Amino acid sequence: MKIVLLGYGTVGAGVDELIGSDPRLNSSLEVSGIFSRTYKNEMRDRFLTSFDDVTGSDCDTVVELIGGLHPAYEYVKAALLSGKNAVTANKAVIAAYYPELSAIAREQGVSLLFSAAAGGGIPWLKNLSRAAETGKVLSLKGVMNGTTNYILDEMTERGGEYASALKEAQKLGYAEADPTSDVKGFDTRRKLAVSLFVGLGTFVDETSIPAFGIEGITPEDISYAGKEGAVIKLLGTASANEDGSVSAFVLPAFVSRSGIFASLHGSENAFSYTADALGTQCFTGAGAGRYPTAMNVVRDLYDLASSGTPFPPVVFREGLVKNYGRMRFYVREANEIRIETASIDEMRDAYEGKQGVFIALMP
Ligand SMILES: NC(=O)c1ccc[n+]([C@@H]2O[C@H](COP(=O)([O-])OP(=O)(O)OC[C@H]3O[C@@H](n4cnc5c(N)ncnc54)[C@H](OP(=O)(O)O)[C@@H]3O)[C@@H](O)[C@H]2O)c1
């Protein structure tokens, strides 16, 4: 199968390297072209200078690894419209445009695969879609962002303030210079939105999922959690409501020290679903990084080349987020700590813009 890569950065170059170095892969996969902003020596005569050369080429599959919404969305759409399969690791494009892009893929009789769009190298979305295809997925829960896990783990294991843990994460390359999307929970929210339609069959506007980040968390909160036999993690959770809507939110939570989420160190991630016949299954590992992420992309390509119908069709309808449930929260306002029972919306209305923090006490 002939492949054109769009983008040759962390993941794009990783995909090229993995395919080029393994005869089991390069006997069926060939990177015949590379379209990227900057020429690099590794591209040699495969470098394409215009996007028209991509859609006009004889490749079977276009792999979008540019990132961001634009022009990545336009490129994926044009690739599908020109009758080529598309593989992407781009959660922004999938969370915003999946209904439109999947309809085009169906009409064109090609595939749109995105295993690396949530979970990096963890085999999450594919297993989730298989669970949904033959059973009923009831809920999702996960530590879906490596940057925030690193920061909270550092504060838990070594002590210290949020600001110094963030600085350390930036120094080691676990956090970007602008960490907003990670620490405010937006990255987790996007991965949750993608997981939501794959697992629960409901496509929602990602911005309708309430998201609270970790910036307000202090050593005092970490130490309170420790005394309760818990650690603090940033969790994304979702479940189906009886009226067809979904409950979904991202917020810091106390999780039991003896549970699987507490065992995640550094930038590790965990994604879990609970399904009717299967019970709860959890997938942990590297949620980002060149080779883990490239491997999930390569697996999509390998599946495409070997079977033609790799990722089971994702059946979804568009729906709304409604958080009916009330939960117990740890609340710290100024120097006062108390436990409150409320809904997410009530907590947001009561504490938005105020100093302090609220953290869910997960059952
Ligand atoms: N990195 C990870 O660990 C990870 C994990 C999970 C998912 N992903 C997803 O994978 C995708 C790629 O991420 P990455 O980390 O590989 O990004 P990256 O290192 O920034 O690479 C992006 C590549 O795209 C090129 N590019 C940027 N704008 C372009 C344009 N307008 N036209 C053509 N080429 C353009 C860049 O060129 P220059 O060389 O000129 O910059 C670079 O080669 C993203 O959607 C990301 O969310 C990444």
The ligand as a Gaussian input file, in Angstrom:
#p B3LYP/6-31G(d) Opt

LIG

0 1
 N        3.759000      14.133000      19.622000
 C        2.994000      13.253000      20.266000
 O        3.445000      12.590000      21.200000
 C        1.568000      13.046000      19.847000
 C        0.746000      12.144000      20.583000
 C       -0.570000      11.903000      20.169000
 C       -1.057000      12.571000      19.056000
 N       -0.243000      13.457000      18.385000
 C       -0.810000      14.156000      17.243000
 O       -0.030000      13.900000      16.088000
 C       -0.056000      15.020000      15.223000
 C        1.379000      15.428000      14.885000
 O        2.025000      15.813000      16.067000
 P        3.621000      16.033000      16.139000
 O        3.951000      16.033000      17.585000
 O        4.305000      15.091000      15.231000
 O        3.729000      17.533000      15.558000
 P        5.059000      18.288000      15.102000
 O        6.266000      17.637000      15.673000
 O        4.818000      19.722000      15.381000
 O        5.103000      18.044000      13.532000
 C        4.223000      18.682000      12.641000
 C        4.800000      18.554000      11.232000
 O        3.867000      19.160000      10.316000
 C        4.552000      20.161000       9.544000
 N        3.601000      21.235000       9.248000
 C        3.091000      22.152000      10.105000
 N        2.235000      22.967000       9.458000
 C        2.213000      22.552000       8.173000
 C        1.509000      22.999000       7.016000
 N        0.676000      24.027000       7.055000
 N        1.748000      22.351000       5.843000
 C        2.608000      21.313000       5.786000
 N        3.286000      20.846000       6.854000
 C        3.090000      21.458000       8.033000
 C        5.696000      20.608000      10.412000
 O        6.667000      21.222000       9.638000
 P        7.957000      21.983000      10.289000
 O        9.018000      20.922000      10.318000
 O        8.246000      23.100000       9.350000
 O        7.539000      22.462000      11.646000
 C        6.139000      19.278000      11.022000
 O        6.916000      18.551000      10.112000
 C       -0.870000      16.091000      15.956000
 O       -2.193000      16.070000      15.514000
 C       -0.800000      15.664000      17.409000
 O       -1.905000      16.097000      18.189000
 C        1.037000      13.705000      18.752000

